Amino acid sequence: MTTATQLSELPAIEYPDGDGLPMSESTAQNDWMMSIKIELSALFRDNPNVFVACDLLWYPVQGEPTIRTGPDIMVAFDRPKGRRGSYKQWEEGNLPPHVVFEILAPSNRPGETDRRFRFYEQYGVEEYYVYDPDDGWLEGWQRVGNHLEAIPRMAGHVSPRLDIRFDPGEGPDNLRIFRPDGARFLTFDELTQKNNAERRRAAAERQRAEEEARIVQAERQRGDEERQRAERLAARLRELGIDPE
């Protein structure tokens, strides 16, 4: 019979925050991962209970550190924003990520793709999307009961959870994703350009504010000098017996 003392002496189970694998294997994979992650984070910026992560290890079963996977992008609803080294499901209200995206790289093999599908199906993912930026094809699945069933047509499909619309287009890198308001998700290059433009605009506004502050300071200083000059003149007039008024 195992006692409480014996249990307390057992070594703590470690759940590594990394698996030793690179975050991405190609520029196309990296760009799409960052684009979708950034746009989803912006979409749910004002909702404190939507957690969006990129390349974060997910442990669905407590006490089983070898049962894990690292989705390219995951979205978990009813979970607070915040930093995490990994997503330990038993610490997250036992809620699995609700939506998962995988962006394929040249090294992806059918066996690995099948393994991930079975993992997501077994451990409760509601929506699963796979995009191949090199070939341009997009596939998706939605949970029906205990299974993930293929979405028959991805063109025009609207995610039930995210309320975003997919337009796969034709050819490599032609996927377009639209927000609920109809605005298109920006590509990583477009996001970078937008960020640089906003940075330049902020720098220009800061420079303009500093210039206006210098002008106000100069006018204040000029007013102080004129007032001091008037006070000196009035004092001189009084010394001469003249009322400056």
C-alpha positions as CSV (number, residue, x, y, z in Angstrom):
1,M,0.0,0.0,0.0
2,T,1.4,3.4,-1.0
3,T,1.5,6.0,1.7
4,A,1.2,9.7,1.4
5,T,4.9,10.0,2.5
6,Q,5.9,7.7,-0.3
7,L,3.9,9.7,-2.8
8,S,5.6,12.9,-1.7
9,E,9.0,11.4,-2.2
10,L,8.3,10.6,-5.8
11,P,10.2,12.8,-8.3
12,A,8.2,15.6,-9.8
13,I,7.1,15.0,-13.4
14,E,8.7,17.4,-15.9
15,Y,6.8,18.9,-18.8
16,P,9.4,20.5,-21.0
17,D,8.6,23.8,-22.7
18,G,10.4,22.9,-25.8
19,D,10.8,19.8,-28.0
20,G,14.1,20.7,-29.6
21,L,12.5,21.2,-33.0
22,P,12.7,24.5,-35.0
23,M,9.7,26.7,-34.9
24,S,9.5,26.6,-38.7
25,E,11.4,25.0,-41.5
26,S,10.9,27.5,-44.3
27,T,10.3,31.2,-44.8
28,A,6.8,30.5,-46.3
29,Q,5.8,28.4,-43.2
30,N,7.1,31.1,-40.8
31,D,5.4,33.9,-42.6
32,W,2.0,32.3,-42.6
33,M,2.3,31.2,-39.0
34,M,3.2,34.7,-37.9
35,S,0.5,36.3,-40.1
36,I,-2.3,34.1,-38.8
37,K,-1.2,34.4,-35.2
38,I,-0.8,38.2,-35.3
39,E,-4.1,38.7,-37.0
40,L,-6.0,36.3,-34.7
41,S,-4.4,38.1,-31.7
42,A,-5.6,41.4,-33.1
43,L,-9.0,40.0,-33.7
44,F,-9.5,39.0,-30.1
45,R,-7.4,41.8,-28.6
46,D,-10.3,43.1,-26.5
47,N,-11.5,39.7,-25.2
48,P,-9.4,38.8,-22.1
49,N,-10.6,35.2,-22.3
50,V,-9.3,34.1,-25.7
51,F,-5.7,32.7,-25.7
52,V,-3.8,32.6,-29.0
53,A,-0.4,31.0,-29.2
54,C,2.1,30.0,-31.9
55,D,4.3,26.8,-31.7
56,L,3.4,26.1,-28.0
57,L,3.5,22.6,-26.6
58,W,0.2,21.2,-25.6
59,Y,0.0,18.5,-22.9
60,P,-3.5,17.1,-22.7
61,V,-3.0,14.4,-20.0
62,Q,-1.6,15.1,-16.6
63,G,1.2,12.7,-15.6
64,E,1.9,11.8,-19.3
65,P,4.6,14.2,-20.5
66,T,5.3,12.2,-23.6
67,I,1.7,12.8,-24.8
68,R,2.1,16.2,-26.4
69,T,2.2,18.1,-29.6
70,G,3.0,21.7,-30.7
71,P,0.3,23.2,-33.0
72,D,1.6,25.9,-35.3
73,I,-1.3,28.1,-34.1
74,M,-3.8,27.3,-31.4
75,V,-6.8,29.3,-30.1
76,A,-8.4,28.4,-26.7
77,F,-11.6,30.1,-25.7
78,D,-12.6,30.8,-22.1
79,R,-8.9,30.9,-21.2
80,P,-7.2,34.1,-20.0
81,K,-4.5,35.7,-22.0
82,G,-1.0,35.6,-20.5
83,R,2.4,34.0,-20.8
84,R,2.8,30.2,-20.7
85,G,5.7,27.9,-21.2
86,S,3.3,25.3,-22.4
87,Y,-0.4,24.6,-22.4
88,K,-1.1,22.1,-19.7
89,Q,-4.7,21.2,-20.1
90,W,-5.4,20.3,-16.5
91,E,-4.3,23.8,-15.5
92,E,-6.6,25.3,-18.1
93,G,-10.0,24.2,-16.9
94,N,-9.4,21.0,-18.7
95,L,-10.2,22.8,-21.9
96,P,-8.3,21.7,-25.1
97,P,-7.4,24.3,-27.7
98,H,-10.7,24.8,-29.7
99,V,-9.1,25.7,-33.0
100,V,-5.7,24.6,-34.4
101,F,-3.9,25.6,-37.6
102,E,-1.0,23.7,-39.2
103,I,1.1,25.2,-41.9
104,L,2.9,22.5,-43.9
105,A,6.6,22.6,-44.6
106,P,8.5,20.7,-47.3
107,S,9.7,18.1,-44.8
108,N,6.1,17.2,-43.6
109,R,5.3,13.6,-44.3
110,P,1.9,11.9,-44.5
111,G,2.6,9.8,-41.4
112,E,3.3,13.0,-39.3
113,T,0.2,14.6,-40.7
114,D,-1.9,11.6,-39.9
115,R,-0.5,11.4,-36.4
116,R,-1.4,15.0,-35.7
117,F,-4.9,14.5,-37.1
118,R,-5.5,11.5,-34.8
119,F,-4.1,13.5,-31.8
120,Y,-6.4,16.5,-32.4
121,E,-9.4,14.2,-33.0
122,Q,-8.7,12.2,-29.8
123,Y,-8.1,15.1,-27.5
124,G,-11.0,17.4,-28.4
125,V,-10.0,20.0,-31.0
126,E,-13.2,21.5,-32.5
127,E,-11.8,22.9,-35.7
128,Y,-8.6,21.9,-37.5
129,Y,-7.2,23.6,-40.6
130,V,-4.2,22.6,-42.7
131,Y,-2.6,24.9,-45.3
132,D,0.2,24.1,-47.7
133,P,1.7,27.4,-48.9
134,D,3.7,25.7,-51.6
135,D,0.8,23.9,-53.3
136,G,-1.9,26.4,-52.2
137,W,-4.4,23.8,-50.9
138,L,-6.3,24.2,-47.8
139,E,-8.2,21.5,-45.8
140,G,-10.4,21.8,-42.8
141,W,-12.3,19.6,-40.3
142,Q,-15.0,20.2,-37.7
143,R,-15.9,18.2,-34.7
144,V,-19.1,16.1,-35.0
145,G,-19.5,14.1,-31.8
146,N,-16.3,12.3,-31.1
147,H,-14.9,12.7,-34.6
148,L,-13.4,15.4,-36.9
149,E,-15.3,15.4,-40.2
150,A,-13.9,17.0,-43.3
151,I,-15.4,20.3,-44.4
152,P,-16.6,19.6,-48.0
153,R,-15.8,23.0,-49.4
154,M,-13.3,25.4,-47.9
155,A,-13.9,28.3,-50.3
156,G,-16.3,30.6,-48.5
157,H,-16.2,28.5,-45.3
158,V,-16.7,30.5,-42.1
159,S,-15.2,29.2,-38.9
160,P,-17.9,28.7,-36.3
161,R,-15.5,29.6,-33.5
162,L,-13.5,32.4,-35.1
163,D,-16.1,33.9,-37.4
164,I,-13.4,34.3,-40.1
165,R,-13.9,33.4,-43.8
166,F,-11.5,31.4,-46.0
167,D,-10.8,32.0,-49.6
168,P,-8.1,29.5,-50.8
169,G,-7.7,31.1,-54.2
170,E,-5.5,29.3,-56.7
171,G,-1.8,28.6,-56.7
172,P,0.9,29.0,-54.0
173,D,0.5,31.6,-51.3
174,N,-2.9,32.6,-52.5
175,L,-4.9,31.9,-49.3
176,R,-7.0,34.8,-48.2
177,I,-8.7,35.0,-44.8
178,F,-11.3,37.6,-44.0
179,R,-12.3,39.1,-40.6
180,P,-15.9,39.3,-39.6
181,D,-16.0,42.9,-40.8
182,G,-14.8,41.8,-44.2
183,A,-11.2,43.1,-43.8
184,R,-8.6,40.8,-45.2
185,F,-5.9,39.3,-43.0
186,L,-2.6,40.9,-44.0
187,T,0.4,38.8,-45.1
188,F,3.5,38.9,-43.0
189,D,5.2,41.3,-45.5
190,E,2.2,43.6,-45.4
191,L,2.1,43.4,-41.6
192,T,5.8,44.3,-41.5
193,Q,5.3,47.2,-43.9
194,K,2.3,48.4,-41.9
195,N,4.3,48.2,-38.7
196,N,7.2,50.2,-40.2
197,A,4.8,52.8,-41.6
198,E,3.1,53.2,-38.1
199,R,6.6,53.4,-36.5
200,R,7.6,56.2,-39.0
201,R,4.3,58.0,-38.4
202,A,4.7,57.8,-34.7
203,A,8.3,59.1,-35.0
204,A,7.1,62.0,-37.2
205,E,4.3,62.8,-34.7
206,R,6.8,62.7,-31.8
207,Q,9.1,65.0,-33.7
208,R,6.3,67.4,-34.5
209,A,5.2,67.4,-30.9
210,E,8.8,68.1,-29.8
211,E,9.1,71.0,-32.3
212,E,5.8,72.5,-31.0
213,A,7.1,72.1,-27.5
214,R,10.3,74.0,-28.5
215,I,8.2,76.8,-30.1
216,V,6.0,77.1,-26.9
217,Q,9.2,77.2,-24.8
218,A,10.8,79.8,-27.0
219,E,7.7,82.0,-26.9
220,R,7.5,81.6,-23.1
221,Q,11.1,82.5,-22.8
222,R,10.7,85.6,-25.1
223,G,7.7,86.7,-23.0
224,D,9.7,86.3,-19.8
225,E,12.5,88.4,-21.3
226,E,10.1,91.1,-22.4
227,R,8.5,91.2,-19.0
228,Q,11.9,91.5,-17.3
229,R,12.9,94.3,-19.7
230,A,9.7,96.2,-18.9
231,E,10.3,95.7,-15.1
232,R,13.9,97.1,-15.5
233,L,12.6,100.1,-17.5
234,A,9.9,100.8,-14.9
235,A,12.5,100.7,-12.1
236,R,14.8,103.1,-14.0
237,L,11.9,105.5,-14.6
238,R,11.1,105.5,-10.8
239,E,14.8,106.3,-10.1
240,L,14.4,109.4,-12.3
241,G,11.2,110.3,-10.4
242,I,8.9,109.4,-13.3
243,D,5.8,107.4,-12.7
244,P,6.0,104.5,-15.2
245,E,2.2,104.4,-15.3
